[in-house]
Amino acid sequence: MSLDPSDWNETRALGRTMVDDILSYLQTMRDRPVWTSVPADAKARLSEPVPRAGAPLAEVYAAFKRDVLPYPTGNIHPRFWGWVMGTGTTTGVLAELLAAGMNPHLAGYDQSAAIIERQVLDWLKELVGFPADASGVLVSGGTAANIEGLMAARVAKAGFDVRETGVHGGPPLTVYGSVETHSWINTACESMGMGRRAFRAIAVDAAYRIDVNACRARIAADIAAGERPFAVVGNAGTVGTGAVDDLIALRALADDFGLWLHIDGAFGALAAWSDSRALVAGQETADSLAFDLHKWGYVPYEAGVILTRDPGAQLATYQPGRAAKPAYLQSGNGGISVDTTYFADRGQQLSRGFRALKVWMSMKEQGVDRLGAAIQKNIDQAHRLGDLVAAHPDLELLAAVSLNIVCFRYAPSGTAEKTLDSLNAAILIALQSRGIAVPSQTVLQGRFAIRVCITNHRSEDHDFDFLVAAVVAIGAEMAATAPFNARSS
Ligand SMILES: Cc1ncc(COP(=O)(O)O)c(C=O)c1O
């Protein structure tokens, strides 16, 4: 007995229904609230004992349609702009089905899927200006990609055999980046055994870009104190405001001290596909560049990328070397295990899925020019929203718009500063829970900001008009009622 269907025709018919249903769901998503909390009855039904005995697939699918499908994060909706969440493409959805059907194992092997991943990586290198012989690998996302970059940096620049001895084999290692660097840096420093102390958070200027001189001074001071700097991290699009560090200056700084330059371009790197590519100029000079395709590449989760300029450096981070490779992972001179591209030697994952297919199919179907135009549209929309906010007497722009992020608050004149944080937090919750729109939040110079990050190919200008009107209406409604009216000056 296998686990295959006993009636293939029945499964085929149900599969067609599923494809129909999910495409209709995507086609009509604008008509639904952006987000709805999972109701108590659905939650209760989703808490079940281990299903020892099976049930017909049609029944399982009915449960999915009733209790799972209606309650997504909402990032497929045109008015979802929270955190940095991509929208996905219908082609990506279908590609996931096909990839799962083939179910290839992407450690390497002589197979089409490995050729597709290599092809996708070649396109990506070209699009961000990396050399053709650079190394790369697809990973789960930005955090994983950035960690891979820092791992390669450490092996290349630690000055001792950190793979053999661990961090105890030499002086304390240090890495530099701005205070605006995403929290992946802490995850990296902790999981790499260096501890969070290894990260030297450098101040930013008024535009939230790293203070390069302060960084230089800190590196010099650390060297004098016996620490071992190994990498500088540049941001091509900070998570807070979308600021792009002076990447050219950071390259020069890294060179002056013989350090590795890693650039986190989680979403910003993709600006290179658009007419605004000058905004991320310099990222092509990085020793390693991390970015996501599930953010501004619009493909469904998960798809991150790490590119490493020196192909040897990425291999040196993981490749055990022929002698040390376990017998069960050795390649033959022919047959399936012949080494085409052994992706498992380029990162932490051995078992790897066919992430590349959704990227390959989306890029081929849309064409990169069209994807770049969608990215440019998001940048234009951010500037337009920034202008709307700046022109509105009751709204305040809290950071200059550089890429695709707009941070603002409702701040009618006369409202006490101390009230504004809680008032705007309440506005944000109302926007989300009324299903109007999903921005997220941040704090800029101590002030609570409603943060709109646009990596959404479905958003139209009228969606942002709607947002502005909703913020002002909800703000006025709340400001007139307790507790906010009582706290106003
Ligand atoms: C600038 C930046 N770096 C890294 C990350 C982490 O990426 P991921 O969530 O894909 O792990 C994010 C996520 O938003 C980000 O904005």
The ligand as an ORCA input file, in Angstrom:
! r2SCAN-3c Opt
* xyz 0 1
  C      16.447     45.216      5.978
  C      16.033     43.837      6.390
  N      16.968     42.907      6.629
  C      16.648     41.650      6.981
  C      15.339     41.265      7.118
  C      15.010     39.860      7.516
  O      14.447     39.174      6.418
  P      13.543     37.883      6.624
  O      12.315     38.358      7.345
  O      13.239     37.418      5.233
  O      14.313     36.897      7.417
  C      14.330     42.202      6.885
  C      12.920     41.840      7.058
  O      12.038     42.639      6.923
  C      14.688     43.519      6.492
  O      13.759     44.448      6.235
*
